[in-house]
Amino acid sequence: MVMNQMRKAPGLIYAELNGELKKWKGNGQTMTVWDGKLMPKFRNRNTHAFAMKFFTWIIHRKNTKNYYLTYSANETIPSVAEVKDILRQFGKFYDGGVLARKASPPGFGEEKKSS
C-alpha cells in the first residue's frame, strides 16, 4: 500500500522499504530520493499526512527508537547499511517518543535541511 502510494508521487526518483517485524517487535526503514523540493508536498498532504498523524502513537511509543533525516545528497543513492550509519550519526533521534537529539545533516550537497 505504501509503495503504491509513493510510486504515484510526482518527483519521486527512488523508494525502498526495508525491515523485519516478528511478534510486534522489529525494525523498519523507509528511504526515498526526491527531485528537488517535491517531497514535502507528498509528506504533508493527502493519505501520507493522515498516516503520519494516525501512526504517531505507534512510532513514538515508550519502547521505540526513531531516526529522521532529510538532506541534499551527492549523486549516489546510499545502500541500506550506509543509510543506517548516516541516520545514527546525523538524524533527528527520538528515544521513547522524546526528542533526544536534533538532526545535523551531513554536508554532501549545497543545501541542507532537516526534518
C-alpha positions in Angstrom: 0.0 0.0 0.0 2.8 2.5 0.9 4.9 1.7 -2.1 1.8 2.0 -4.4 1.1 5.5 -3.0 4.7 6.6 -3.2 5.2 5.4 -6.8 2.5 7.8 -7.9 4.1 10.8 -6.3 5.5 13.4 -8.6 9.2 13.9 -8.2 10.0 10.5 -6.6 13.2 9.1 -8.0 13.7 6.1 -5.8 11.9 4.4 -2.9 12.9 1.4 -0.7 11.2 -0.2 2.3 13.3 -2.4 4.5 12.7 -4.1 7.8 11.5 -7.1 9.8 8.6 -7.5 12.2 8.0 -10.5 14.4 5.5 -10.7 17.2 5.1 -6.9 17.2 8.8 -6.3 17.5 11.4 -5.4 14.9 12.7 -2.6 12.8 11.7 -0.7 9.7 13.3 1.8 7.4 11.9 3.9 4.5 14.3 5.6 2.2 13.1 7.9 -0.6 15.1 10.0 -3.1 13.3 13.0 -4.5 13.8 15.5 -7.3 14.2 18.9 -5.7 11.7 20.1 -3.1 8.8 17.9 -4.1 9.0 15.6 -1.0 7.3 18.0 1.4 4.2 18.2 -0.9 3.9 14.4 -0.7 4.8 14.1 3.0 2.4 16.8 4.3 -0.7 16.1 2.2 -3.4 13.5 1.5 -3.0 9.9 2.6 0.6 10.3 3.8 -0.3 13.2 6.1 -3.2 11.2 7.5 -0.9 8.2 8.0 1.7 10.3 9.8 -0.9 11.6 12.3 -2.6 8.2 12.7 0.6 6.1 13.3 2.3 8.6 15.6 1.1 6.6 18.6 2.8 3.5 17.2 6.0 5.1 16.1 6.6 7.2 19.3 5.8 4.6 22.0 8.0 4.4 25.1 9.8 1.3 23.8 10.8 2.7 20.4 13.8 4.5 18.9 13.3 6.6 15.8 15.6 8.5 13.5 14.5 11.0 10.8 16.7 12.9 8.3 16.2 14.9 5.2 19.3 16.3 3.4 20.7 17.1 0.0 23.0 14.3 -1.1 25.6 13.8 -3.7 24.9 12.0 -7.0 24.8 8.4 -5.5 22.0 6.7 -3.6 23.4 5.1 -0.4 22.9 1.4 0.5 20.6 0.3 3.3 23.7 -0.2 5.6 25.0 3.3 4.7 21.6 4.8 5.4 21.6 3.2 8.9 25.0 4.7 9.6 24.1 8.1 8.3 20.8 8.1 10.3 22.5 7.1 13.5 25.2 9.8 13.1 23.2 12.7 11.7 19.5 12.0 12.2 16.9 13.5 14.5 16.6 10.9 17.2 13.6 10.1 19.4 14.0 7.7 22.3 10.7 6.5 23.7 8.8 9.3 21.9 11.0 12.0 23.4 13.3 14.1 21.2 16.9 13.2 22.3 18.8 14.9 19.6 18.1 17.3 16.7 19.3 16.5 13.2 22.6 17.8 11.9 22.6 16.8 8.2 25.8 15.8 6.5 27.3 18.3 4.1 27.1 16.2 0.9 25.3 18.8 -1.1 24.9 22.6 -1.4 21.7 22.8 0.5 20.9 21.3 4.0 17.6 20.8 5.6 16.5 18.6 8.5 13.0 17.2 9.3 
